Amino acid sequence: MAPIPTPPAEPDDSPDTYVGQDADRAERLARERGWSTVRSLPPGAIITMEYRVGRLNFEVKDGRVARAWKG
């Protein structure tokens, strides 16, 4: 039987710190802080709800992060 994979730990970082920031700057900062994937989405975007360890999602409105969440 194959071993159960252990996902890498997520960065010790709060998504709330990105809200209100310029979207490009927020994405660069998130990658510097260790997020493996950063996804920018327009308000109301239809997305799948699978949880991905290491992914940070941004809802971007008028070039600024309006909302941020893990997964």
Backbone as a chain_set.jsonl record, in Angstrom:
{"seq": "MAPIPTPPAEPDDSPDTYVGQDADRAERLARERGWSTVRSLPPGAIITMEYRVGRLNFEVKDGRVARAWKG", "coords": {"N": [[0.838, -1.171, 0.0], [0.538, 2.202, -0.802], [2.11, 5.052, 0.751], [0.316, 7.539, 2.642], [0.049, 10.696, 1.269], [1.575, 13.65, 2.545], [0.542, 16.874, 2.695], [2.318, 19.94, 1.962], [3.043, 22.419, 4.473], [0.977, 25.288, 4.917], [1.741, 28.768, 4.316], [2.401, 30.831, 7.167], [0.347, 33.06, 7.336], [-2.035, 35.628, 7.078], [-4.932, 35.863, 5.115], [-6.443, 38.193, 5.279], [-4.679, 40.335, 5.405], [-4.166, 41.175, 2.857], [-6.335, 42.444, 1.768], [-7.575, 45.335, 0.248], [-5.194, 46.087, -0.857], [-3.184, 46.908, -3.766], [-3.679, 44.823, -6.525], [-1.585, 43.591, -8.087], [0.7, 44.068, -6.534], [-0.073, 42.746, -4.184], [-0.177, 40.1, -5.086], [2.54, 39.597, -5.725], [3.666, 39.894, -3.159], [2.351, 37.823, -1.781], [3.408, 35.555, -3.055], [6.093, 35.856, -2.338], [5.843, 35.382, 0.351], [5.403, 32.706, 0.421], [3.174, 31.388, -0.726], [2.13, 28.95, -2.955], [0.428, 29.04, -5.119], [-1.357, 31.69, -6.513], [-4.407, 33.079, -7.06], [-6.222, 35.292, -8.978], [-9.381, 36.722, -9.184], [-12.333, 37.969, -10.823], [-15.064, 39.895, -9.37], [-17.809, 37.877, -8.404], [-17.114, 35.676, -9.939], [-17.433, 32.405, -11.288], [-16.359, 29.579, -9.781], [-14.624, 26.475, -9.13], [-14.947, 24.65, -6.082], [-12.955, 23.18, -4.868], [-10.531, 22.46, -2.391], [-7.3, 23.639, -2.196], [-4.224, 23.131, -0.86], [-1.935, 25.627, -0.031], [-2.79, 27.501, -1.842], [-3.826, 30.806, -2.548], [-6.554, 32.879, -2.852], [-7.746, 35.715, -4.577], [-10.253, 38.132, -4.757], [-10.683, 40.503, -7.086], [-11.337, 43.87, -7.551], [-11.59, 46.721, -9.447], [-8.786, 46.843, -9.642], [-7.892, 46.374, -7.064], [-7.548, 44.289, -4.161], [-10.415, 42.914, -3.022], [-11.356, 40.897, -1.493], [-9.996, 38.062, 0.182], [-8.975, 34.655, 0.41], [-8.084, 31.381, 1.638], [-7.195, 28.396, -0.147]], "CA": [[0.0, 0.0, 0.0], [1.312, 3.45, -0.896], [1.941, 5.925, 1.921], [-0.596, 8.671, 2.488], [0.866, 11.893, 1.082], [1.421, 14.74, 3.504], [0.685, 18.138, 1.969], [3.206, 20.897, 2.614], [2.372, 23.38, 5.348], [0.665, 26.588, 4.323], [2.449, 29.872, 4.95], [1.791, 31.421, 8.36], [0.003, 34.349, 6.752], [-3.48, 35.84, 7.083], [-5.459, 36.448, 3.891], [-6.99, 39.532, 5.536], [-3.66, 41.371, 5.238], [-4.093, 41.566, 1.454], [-7.531, 43.203, 1.396], [-7.337, 46.765, 0.062], [-3.93, 46.324, -1.553], [-3.103, 46.805, -5.22], [-3.697, 43.392, -6.836], [-0.267, 43.114, -8.532], [1.587, 44.087, -5.361], [-0.533, 41.694, -3.277], [0.231, 38.808, -5.638], [3.988, 39.47, -5.524], [3.89, 39.706, -1.726], [1.881, 36.482, -1.418], [4.396, 34.576, -3.54], [7.283, 36.019, -1.492], [5.532, 34.808, 1.664], [5.377, 31.253, 0.325], [2.004, 30.783, -1.36], [2.552, 28.311, -4.202], [-0.495, 29.471, -6.17], [-2.162, 32.872, -6.202], [-5.433, 33.156, -8.105], [-6.988, 36.542, -8.974], [-10.687, 36.493, -9.802], [-13.232, 39.116, -10.801], [-16.225, 39.696, -8.492], [-18.876, 37.013, -8.913], [-16.611, 34.619, -10.815], [-17.863, 31.052, -10.976], [-15.156, 28.769, -9.61], [-14.803, 25.213, -8.417], [-14.724, 24.869, -4.662], [-11.994, 22.253, -4.279], [-9.553, 23.121, -1.527], [-5.914, 23.355, -2.552], [-3.257, 23.611, 0.127], [-0.933, 26.513, -0.615], [-3.367, 28.45, -2.803], [-4.47, 31.991, -2.024], [-7.482, 33.439, -3.828], [-8.077, 37.133, -4.457], [-11.319, 38.727, -5.567], [-10.114, 41.798, -7.457], [-12.284, 44.844, -8.081], [-10.933, 47.993, -9.766], [-7.359, 46.732, -9.42], [-7.579, 46.18, -5.646], [-8.057, 43.055, -3.564], [-11.632, 43.188, -2.259], [-11.562, 39.756, -0.607], [-8.949, 37.065, 0.034], [-9.234, 33.444, 1.191], [-7.225, 30.236, 1.37], [-7.761, 27.23, -0.801]], "C": [[0.893, 1.248, 0.0], [1.09, 4.309, 0.345], [0.973, 7.066, 1.616], [0.24, 9.933, 2.356], [0.555, 12.951, 2.144], [1.599, 16.049, 2.76], [1.634, 19.077, 2.707], [2.401, 21.869, 3.472], [2.101, 24.681, 4.595], [1.497, 27.666, 5.014], [1.677, 30.378, 6.17], [1.472, 32.873, 8.013], [-1.515, 34.481, 6.726], [-3.949, 36.465, 5.772], [-5.982, 37.877, 4.082], [-5.972, 40.644, 5.312], [-3.573, 41.884, 3.804], [-5.26, 42.451, 1.01], [-7.2, 44.695, 1.368], [-6.056, 47.078, -0.69], [-4.106, 46.274, -3.067], [-2.928, 45.323, -5.568], [-2.331, 42.861, -7.246], [0.709, 43.049, -7.362], [1.214, 42.956, -4.399], [-0.096, 40.315, -3.782], [1.733, 38.59, -5.458], [4.31, 39.165, -4.06], [3.483, 38.299, -1.283], [2.872, 35.416, -1.863], [5.678, 34.648, -2.716], [7.07, 35.36, -0.128], [5.32, 33.299, 1.621], [4.139, 30.609, -0.259], [2.421, 30.218, -2.708], [1.681, 28.725, -5.38], [-1.274, 30.672, -5.668], [-3.119, 33.05, -7.373], [-6.217, 34.448, -7.937], [-8.261, 36.339, -9.782], [-11.508, 37.777, -9.804], [-14.399, 38.849, -9.851], [-17.28, 38.815, -9.163], [-18.417, 35.898, -9.827], [-17.126, 33.259, -10.348], [-16.611, 30.188, -10.944], [-15.516, 27.445, -8.961], [-14.409, 25.438, -6.972], [-13.767, 23.855, -4.038], [-10.96, 23.04, -3.48], [-8.161, 22.689, -1.941], [-4.993, 23.962, -1.507], [-2.238, 24.485, -0.597], [-1.463, 27.503, -1.624], [-4.041, 29.594, -2.058], [-5.298, 32.598, -3.146], [-7.731, 34.907, -3.531], [-9.29, 37.432, -5.316], [-10.859, 40.159, -5.817], [-11.173, 42.68, -8.104], [-11.553, 46.171, -8.244], [-9.451, 47.979, -9.399], [-6.926, 46.509, -7.979], [-8.206, 44.883, -5.143], [-9.242, 43.426, -2.666], [-11.884, 42.103, -1.214], [-10.428, 38.769, -0.847], [-9.274, 35.865, 0.92], [-8.307, 32.33, 0.737], [-7.973, 29.192, 0.564], [-7.919, 27.343, -2.249]], "O": [[1.883, 1.314, 0.728], [0.005, 4.296, 0.926], [0.839, 7.495, 0.47], [1.057, 10.223, 3.23], [-0.588, 13.108, 2.573], [2.682, 16.322, 2.244], [1.744, 19.018, 3.931], [1.22, 22.105, 3.219], [2.891, 25.11, 3.753], [1.909, 27.498, 6.162], [0.447, 30.351, 6.192], [2.222, 33.789, 8.35], [-2.208, 33.523, 6.382], [-3.416, 37.495, 5.359], [-5.963, 38.676, 3.146], [-6.357, 41.784, 5.053], [-2.966, 42.927, 3.561], [-5.172, 43.129, -0.014], [-6.633, 45.245, 2.312], [-5.851, 48.214, -1.116], [-5.053, 45.676, -3.578], [-2.102, 44.644, -4.958], [-1.943, 41.781, -6.801], [1.455, 42.081, -7.223], [2.094, 42.285, -3.861], [0.309, 39.463, -2.991], [2.151, 37.498, -5.074], [5.122, 38.29, -3.761], [4.189, 37.661, -0.502], [3.143, 34.473, -1.119], [6.286, 33.617, -2.425], [8.013, 34.843, 0.471], [5.083, 32.676, 2.655], [4.054, 29.381, -0.288], [3.006, 30.932, -3.522], [2.15, 28.757, -6.517], [-1.786, 30.676, -4.548], [-2.7, 33.158, -8.526], [-6.811, 34.684, -6.884], [-8.227, 35.85, -10.911], [-11.392, 38.587, -8.885], [-14.693, 37.691, -9.555], [-17.597, 38.991, -10.34], [-19.25, 35.23, -10.44], [-17.237, 33.005, -9.149], [-15.893, 30.074, -11.937], [-16.564, 27.305, -8.331], [-13.615, 26.331, -6.676], [-13.76, 23.681, -2.819], [-10.572, 24.146, -3.857], [-7.879, 21.493, -2.026], [-4.992, 25.176, -1.301], [-1.739, 24.114, -1.66], [-0.694, 28.267, -2.209], [-4.737, 29.38, -1.065], [-4.804, 32.805, -4.254], [-7.907, 35.297, -2.377], [-9.348, 37.029, -6.478], [-10.669, 40.933, -4.878], [-11.82, 42.289, -9.075], [-10.967, 46.685, -7.292], [-8.919, 48.973, -8.905], [-5.73, 46.46, -7.691], [-9.247, 44.443, -5.631], [-9.092, 44.154, -1.685], [-12.529, 42.341, -0.193], [-9.945, 38.652, -1.973], [-9.781, 36.021, 2.031], [-7.812, 32.329, -0.39], [-9.202, 29.114, 0.587], [-8.39, 26.405, -2.893]]}, "num_chains": 1, "name": "protein.A"}
